[in-house]
Structures are given as structure tokens and as C-alpha cells.
Amino acid sequence: MKYLRIGIRIVMACFLLSIAAAEIAQAQTKEQLEEWNQPVAPFRIIGNVYYVGASDVTSYLIHTPAGDIVLDGGVVQTAPQIEANIKTLGFKLDDVKILLNSHAHFDHAGGLAELKKSSGASLVTMEADAKQLERGGHGDFFFGDADLFPAVTPNRLIHDGDTVSLGGTTLTAHLTAGHTRGCTTWTMTAEEAGKDYNLVFFCSASVLDGYVLVARPGHPASYPGIAEDYEKSFRIWKSLSCDVFLGAHGQFFDLTEKYEALKNGAQKNPFIDPAGYQAYVAQKEADFQKELERQKDLAANADKTPPKN
Ligand SMILES: [Zn+2]
């Protein structure tokens, strides 16, 4: 009886601790979201490309004589900031003709429904992420039905290598899957002072904590072929010629530091950073390989454990 009571107490303590841990995790997420979504002043990055996003969740406006293109909508609360930033720069919401997305996660697709409604723009996205956008994040291979966002319907579905053109500017979509099935890295050329620069809008190479790259008993792969997708994406990222390194999160390419340098009158545009791009891709690939090896070991050891019967 005594042992039973102690046992019940231990179970209760674990239960309360797990609630506390879940609450801490939630609080961190909320804090992190607020940190990612601090309003920042919009500015011109290079050529016809402008920054209209928040402190970390990014959004870009590409201005052309035939109207504007906006890439990414941040979290749902970022949309009004993006709209205000567009107006602050002297552009009109009505002139946004095309909306693009890096990938169908709440922190990049959250504001797309609102931006589509307020601008009347058509949304162009990779087919492999389209269903997730239409479902507002429901049934995500990792988040399940958590981290939802307002559902949004794409007007045009694209595939690897397809292009989006408006007013003399052409963006190319590269399918760099893994982080999501349709993770899209966009590239374009921008002209500044008579020189052309290759821009890369990097999707994401992050392997979220809990992604299963190598299936093992009881743990199916996050989605079939996820590890091969990451490997293919790294080959693509390494093959891209990049002068100006941009991406879905400011932390990928040191947005804050580069913006400060630009504001303080840096001689050379700090966003021109080919070495930074190569170093980032190399680091992410090393991180990925390490995680892949760890999971291969887990799977190999799981195979050796005799099944319990
Ligand atoms: Zn993501």
C-alpha cells in the first residue's frame, strides 16, 4: 500500500512536471514569436528589392514598372506591418500583383491570406506546398494540427525551375525540399549602379528538433524521402551563384547587423555577401550530416534490439 502511494505520488509529480514543461515551451514559443515579429522600418536592400518584413520573419517587395511582387507574409500578425511598410515606402497595396511564398509554415505563410485580400494579388506557389497552404497548416507532417494559419488558395502552381515574371524582373523557383515538401528558394538578378547581382532568397535548411530523417521501429520518416530531399537541396544550394544572400528568417543572413551597417553608410552594400552565403550553406550541411549520422546510428541500434513479446 505504502509503495502504491509513493508510486501514485511519483506519477502525479511527473504529470505536473510535464504540464509545467509544456507551459514553458509554449511561453518560449510566444516570446520567440514576439521577438521574431518586432516592427522594423522598411528599406531598400539593392536594386528594385525592398525589405518590408519584421525583425526576423522576412518579407520582400520587388518593385517593377508593371506592379510589385511580395515574397512571404510572416506570421498572421506580420501582415498589417507589411502593409504599413509597403505604404511607408511610397508603394500601393493595389500595385502588388503577385504574392510568393518560401514555404507553407505559419511563420512565412501566416499573413498571405490577408495580403492576398488587401492587395488582390495572385498567389504563386510550389505545388508540393499548395495543399498545406489550402489547409491552413492542418495535417502538417511534423506540426500536425498545431501552428495553424489562415488558409489561402494559390492561383498558380509551379514546379522546380519555373519562373515568375513581371515588368522586366524574372524570379526562378528552385524546389529545395526537406524542411517542407515544397520549400522554395527563389533567385533573381537585380541591377545596382550598372552592375548585375545574383540574389538568393534561401528557403530553409533547418532540420526541426523531432524531424525523423531515418526511419526506425515506431518512428516512421517525417515523410518518405525526406533525407534524400535535403541532400538534393544542398546540391542545389551549393550550385547557386549568390552575391546577395537573403532568406526566410533574418537570422539566416544576419539581417539586423547588415541593416545597421547599411544605415550607418557602409561603403560596400553589406547585403552583398557571397562568402557569407557559402559559409552558411556549408554550416547547415554539416549540421544536417551530423543529425543524419546520429539518426542512422539510432536506427542501426534499434535493429539490434530484439522485439519485445
Ligand atoms: Zn519553417
Residues whose N, C-alpha, C, O or C-beta is under 5 A from the ligand:
A	BS01	ZN	H105
